[in-house]
Every structure is written in C-alpha cells, then in structure tokens.
Amino acid sequence: MTKYGQVLLTLALIVLTCSLNAHTQNKASDNALAAHTPQAARTQQDPRVQTIQFESKLVGKTLPYNVLLPVSYNQTAAKGRRYPVIYLLHGFSGHYTNWLEKTQLVDYAAGYEFIIVMPEGNDGWYTDSATVPTDKYESYILQELIPDVEKRFRAGSDAGSRAIAGLSMGGYGAIKFGLKHPELFALAASLSGAFSAASWDVKDPGAIRDSLMQAFGPLNSETRAANDVPKLAREAKAKNTTLPFLYVDCGTADHLFGDNREFVSLLVELKIPHEYRQLPGSHSWTYWDSQVQEVLRIAAKRFGKGL
C-alpha cells in the first residue's frame, strides 16, 4: 500500500471510530433521558389511559378520575367482554394522577385483564364529612363513581368483579369500604394504611389535623365511630358478616408500621381471613411502586383470572 493510501485508511478509521463513539453516546443519552422522563409523560399518549372529568353532584365539584384499560379492551375479539375493576385510591396530600405519575403501573398492568380506576379523593379520607355537608367522599365513590365507571366502560357490575385498594389514607379508605360495604367487593387491599385515622387526636396545627377535624369532627363524634376501622372489623365479626378478602402490606421503617401490626393482630384475633406482608421499606413511592405489583397479583387471583 502506498503512503497516500495508508493516510486515507487512517483517516477513515478515525472517522469510523468517532461515529461509533457518537452513536454510543447518543444511545446512552437516549436511555438516560427515557429513564428520567416522568411516567405521566411517557404514558400520556397511551390509548389505554383515559381521564374522565366527572361532575359530582354530591360533592359539588369536578372530581376527575384516571382509567387504565387492559391491553385487549379495544381488540375486536374482546367486543362485548366485561372486565373486573380495581379502584385504586391515593394518599393524603395526593391526587388521582399519582399512581400514573409516580409508579410503573401502566407497565405492571399490561399482563392483567382488568380495568384500573384512580379517583380523586382530595384530603377527604374517603368519608362523608362531619363538618362540611358537601364533602361526601364516601357517597361519591359508592353512588357516583362506581355507577359511572360501569356505565361508561365495559366493567363488571357484581362484587366478584370489583376490588378496592389504596395507599396510606387510601389504604384506610380501601379497608374501610371493604368492612362497611362488603357486598360490593371481592378484595380490599392496603399499602401503608392509616387504620387508626378516625381515632387520631392530632394536637399540632397543620394540614393533617385540619383534614381530620373536617372529615371526622371532634373525638366523640358519630362520624369517627362510624368510620373507625378496628371498630368496623369487630362489628363485622360480631354479625358474622361475609367480608371481602383483606390484604395488608407495610414497610418496617414506615411511621404507620405499628398501626398496621396492631390492626393485623386484631384480624388474627377475630379470625378474619387476610394476607399480611411486612418488608423493608418506608412511607415512600419506592415502596408503593414495588408493592402495587402484589395488589395486582392478588386481585387477579381473587377475580379468578390469575396469569
């Protein structure tokens, strides 16, 4: 090879190396960007996700809810098919968007054949307020949301086709619904549930104290008694009520861990069927993102459609 040819070959190798390096860097950059793109933005165009701007007559305001449909929902073969539903509740200071924004729920749900509904509950503790006549967040779920979902979507309308679950305030709400309205659900599931909320006597001023007082009223109020989860469990046992299956899950570093252990001890004492898990973790979206997968798995089993 001539000296001129060697120079050309060297230049070609340099160009090729630079091109490969640039490609590798761009690919790494794209992967890093995808990893850090908010989940809501990544799923915004997903046809399985819908947002319903529901006008609540009971609450007197718009209470939007997100819906995540199963992969098969719009396929020709599924025409006319009705699907089970999980109602997935957010926590205190959260909103209906949280589950899609802060977890990989869209990916996790892809392997299951049910609808997931994520309602707006504000900070109302999923309770009809003792102090504000229009804050009817329990009645809203039961009398407006569930009927609207079953009318608007091909959702099953029997107890065997419904589950309710949530985190923290939503975990309290889910178990409360399961105990107060057992005829409506096959499963009630909680992640880091605030089970003693109706009996909390918070002295320090702030958002939590204000919300508790607004939802439940003073410590001796009828609303507190009617929405006290341990009391509801005892009453259900005394009446020999057939309850939905209960699932309770909490991280060992969670500030509500003691609450959860105490409630599970009561379930054991009352011989109420349930499943309980305690795992390393805190009151955080890292923990809930991991454990919502267990909620989906157990819901599929209770619906009789385990995959």
Buried (B, 14 or more C-beta within 10 A) or exposed (E): EEEEEEEEEEEEEEEEEEEEEEEEEEEEEEEEEEEEEEBBEBBEEEEBBEBBEBEBEBBEEEBBBBBBBBBEBEEEEBEEEBBBBBBBBBBBEBBBBBBBBBBBBBEBBEEBBBBBBBBBBBBBBBBBBBEEEEBBBBBBBBBBBBEBBBEEBBBBEEBBBBBBBBBBBBBBBBBBBBBBBBEBBBBBBBBBBBBBBBBBEEEEEEEBBEBBBBBBBEEEBEBBEBBBBBBBBBEBBEEEBEBBBBBBBBBEEBEBBEBBBEBBEBBEEBEBEBBBBBBEBBBBBEBBBBBBBBBBBBBBBBBEEEE
